[in-house]
């Protein structure tokens, strides 16, 4: 049974003021974190010289392939029949990421094979999630 999905994808980073940059990124999905996908960019394209990972909902990526979707720091929308845009907003500014839509469909197909839509709750470790939240609480 499939538990983790990793897919290296070609991306074009469109960052205002610094020009376009072609590189690869890695999309990841882990069955033990069934609601999330991870998009990791290599150190060579980051401002501080370290890999950068963005985490967002698998359902957001799915919805963004059909129509503009997202609130907050991550927005996703179809750009044309062959490309999808992801907008990432951070303290350093905004970056637009152009991805090949077929790569995203392949990745999501594998992710939904690992955990079908609607079955995510059966793979959540609620006790671990609550413990992690408790660890994040400010001291009394």
C-alpha positions as CSV (number, residue, x, y, z in Angstrom):
1,X,0.0,0.0,0.0
2,X,1.2,3.4,-0.9
3,X,2.1,5.6,2.1
4,X,4.3,8.4,0.9
5,X,4.3,10.2,-2.4
6,X,7.3,12.3,-3.6
7,X,7.3,13.9,-7.0
8,X,10.0,16.2,-8.4
9,X,8.5,18.9,-10.6
10,X,9.9,21.6,-12.8
11,X,8.8,25.1,-11.7
12,X,9.3,28.6,-12.8
13,X,9.5,31.1,-9.9
14,X,8.2,34.6,-10.9
15,X,9.5,36.9,-8.2
16,X,9.0,40.7,-8.7
17,X,12.4,42.4,-8.9
18,X,14.5,39.3,-9.3
19,X,13.4,37.9,-12.6
20,X,12.1,34.5,-13.5
21,X,14.0,31.4,-12.3
22,X,13.6,27.8,-13.5
23,X,14.3,25.1,-11.0
24,X,12.9,21.9,-9.6
25,X,10.8,21.5,-6.4
26,X,9.5,18.5,-4.6
27,X,5.9,17.8,-3.9
28,X,5.4,15.5,-0.9
29,X,2.4,13.7,0.6
30,X,2.6,11.6,3.8
31,X,-0.2,9.2,4.8
32,X,0.3,10.0,8.5
33,X,-0.4,13.7,7.7
34,X,-3.3,13.1,5.3
35,X,-4.7,16.6,5.0
36,X,-1.4,18.3,4.0
37,X,0.9,18.5,1.0
38,X,4.4,19.9,1.1
39,X,6.2,21.9,-1.6
40,X,10.0,22.1,-1.0
41,X,12.2,24.5,-2.9
42,X,16.0,23.9,-3.0
43,X,18.5,26.1,-1.1
44,X,19.8,27.6,-4.4
45,X,16.6,29.6,-4.8
46,X,16.0,30.7,-1.2
47,X,17.0,34.1,0.3
48,X,18.8,32.4,3.2
49,X,20.5,29.5,1.4
50,X,18.4,26.7,2.9
51,X,15.7,24.5,1.6
52,X,12.2,26.1,2.0
53,X,9.1,24.0,2.5
54,X,5.6,25.3,2.3
55,X,2.7,23.3,3.8
56,X,-0.9,23.6,2.7
57,X,-4.0,21.6,2.4
58,X,-4.3,18.8,-0.2
59,X,-7.8,20.0,-0.8
60,X,-6.6,23.5,-1.6
61,X,-4.3,22.1,-4.3
62,X,-7.1,20.0,-5.7
63,X,-9.5,22.9,-5.8
64,X,-6.9,25.3,-7.3
65,X,-6.6,23.1,-10.4
66,X,-10.3,23.9,-11.2
67,X,-10.8,27.5,-10.0
68,X,-9.0,30.2,-8.0
69,X,-8.7,29.0,-4.4
70,X,-7.0,29.9,-1.2
71,X,-7.0,32.4,1.7
72,X,-4.0,33.7,3.6
73,X,-0.5,32.9,2.5
74,X,-1.3,30.4,-0.3
75,X,-3.4,30.9,-3.4
76,X,-3.7,28.5,-6.3
77,X,-5.5,28.9,-9.7
78,X,-5.5,27.5,-13.2
79,X,-3.4,29.7,-15.5
80,X,-4.1,28.1,-18.8
81,X,-4.9,24.6,-19.9
82,X,-1.4,23.4,-19.2
83,X,-0.2,25.4,-16.2
84,X,-1.2,26.2,-12.7
85,X,-0.1,29.1,-10.6
86,X,0.7,29.0,-6.9
87,X,1.1,32.3,-5.1
88,X,3.1,32.2,-1.8
89,X,3.1,35.2,0.5
90,X,5.7,35.4,3.2
91,X,7.5,38.1,5.3
92,X,10.0,38.5,2.5
93,X,7.4,39.2,-0.1
94,X,5.3,37.3,-2.7
95,X,6.4,34.7,-5.2
96,X,4.4,33.2,-8.0
97,X,5.2,29.6,-8.9
98,X,4.2,28.3,-12.4
99,X,3.8,24.5,-12.5
100,X,2.8,22.1,-15.2
101,X,-0.8,21.1,-14.4
102,X,-0.2,17.5,-15.6
103,X,2.5,17.1,-12.9
104,X,0.1,18.2,-10.3
105,X,-2.6,15.8,-11.5
106,X,-0.1,12.9,-11.4
107,X,1.0,13.8,-7.9
108,X,-2.6,14.2,-6.6
109,X,-3.7,11.0,-8.2
110,X,-1.0,9.2,-6.2
111,X,-1.8,11.1,-3.0
112,X,-5.5,10.1,-3.3
113,X,-4.4,6.5,-4.0
114,X,-2.6,6.6,-0.6
115,X,-5.5,8.2,1.2
116,X,-8.8,8.5,-0.7
117,X,-10.8,11.7,-0.3
118,X,-13.1,11.5,2.7
119,X,-10.9,8.9,4.4
120,X,-8.4,11.3,5.9
121,X,-9.9,11.1,9.4
122,X,-9.0,7.4,9.6
123,X,-5.3,8.3,9.2
124,X,-5.1,11.2,11.7
125,X,-3.3,10.7,15.0
126,X,-5.5,12.9,17.1
127,X,-3.6,12.2,20.3
128,X,-0.3,13.3,18.7
129,X,-1.9,16.4,17.2
130,X,-3.4,17.4,20.6
131,X,-0.1,16.8,22.3
132,X,1.7,19.0,19.8
133,X,-0.8,21.8,20.4
134,X,-0.3,21.5,24.1
135,X,3.4,21.8,23.6
136,X,2.8,25.1,21.7
137,X,0.8,26.7,24.6
138,X,2.5,29.6,26.4
139,X,3.6,28.9,29.9
140,X,1.1,29.7,32.8
